[in-house]
């Protein structure tokens, strides 16, 4: 049970900031001013980084994972999915 919770926590810490970035990025679509789009993308990335740091701090301060290997494995798996998905979907 603790292993499952550690894996779930790692997945959420990886997924939630990415979901925030995608939501924020969708708000910038359709604009014609390149400078405004770039500024919004930088703000979305800064928010993603801040949310990642806050989630790591929250998880380790409030409910530390019992199995760090599974926690970080799930976190890395979520991060790598952005790169691996096109390769896995090929074919």
N, C-alpha and C positions, 0 to 999 in steps of 0.2 A: 504494500500500500504506500509506503514512504517513497519507494522508487517511482511509482506512478505519479505521485504528487510532485516530486522533484522534476520529472520529465514535463509535466503539465506547466509548472512554473517557468521552466526554461523556454518552452514553446510560447507562452504568453508574453514573456519579456522580449522575445524576438519578433512575434507577430504584431503586437499592439502598436509599436512605433511605426512599423511598415504600413499598417492600415491607416494610421494617422497621416503619414506622408502621402499615401495614395488619395485619401480624402481631400487633403489640402491641395494636392496637385490638380485634382479634378476641378477645383474652384477657379484655377487659372486658365483653363482651356477656353478656346474661342476668342481670346484677346488678339488684338492686332499690334499692340505695342510690345516689342521684344524686350525692352528694358523692364517693363512691368512684370512680364512673365518670368524673367530671370530672377528678379527680386523676390517674387512669390516663391519660386523654387528654392532659393537660398533660405528663405524664412521657413519653408516646410522642412528642409533638411536640418536646420537649427532646432526646430521643434522636435523632430525625430530624435536627434542626439540628446536633447534635454530630457525627453520622455524616457529614453533608454537608460540614462544615468539615474533618473528618479526611480524607475522600476527596479533597477539593480539595487539601489539603496533601500527601497521599501522591502524587497524580498529578503535581503540579507539582514536587515534590522528587525523586521516584524516577524517573518516566518522563514527562518533559514532552511534551505533545502537540506535534507538528510543525506542525499547522495549527490555530491558535486559533479561526479563524472556524468551522470545522466542529465543533470541540469544543464551543464555546458554542452553536452552532445545534442540535446534538443534545441538549444539556442543556436548552435552552429548549423544544425540541419535546417532550421527555418531560414537562416541567413543565406545558406547555400542554395536553397530552392529557387531563388531569383536567377541564379546562374545555371542551375541544372535543369530547370523546367523546359527550356527550349530544346536542350539536348535530349531529354527523356521523351518529349512529345514528338520528336522527329520520327518519321517512319509511318 
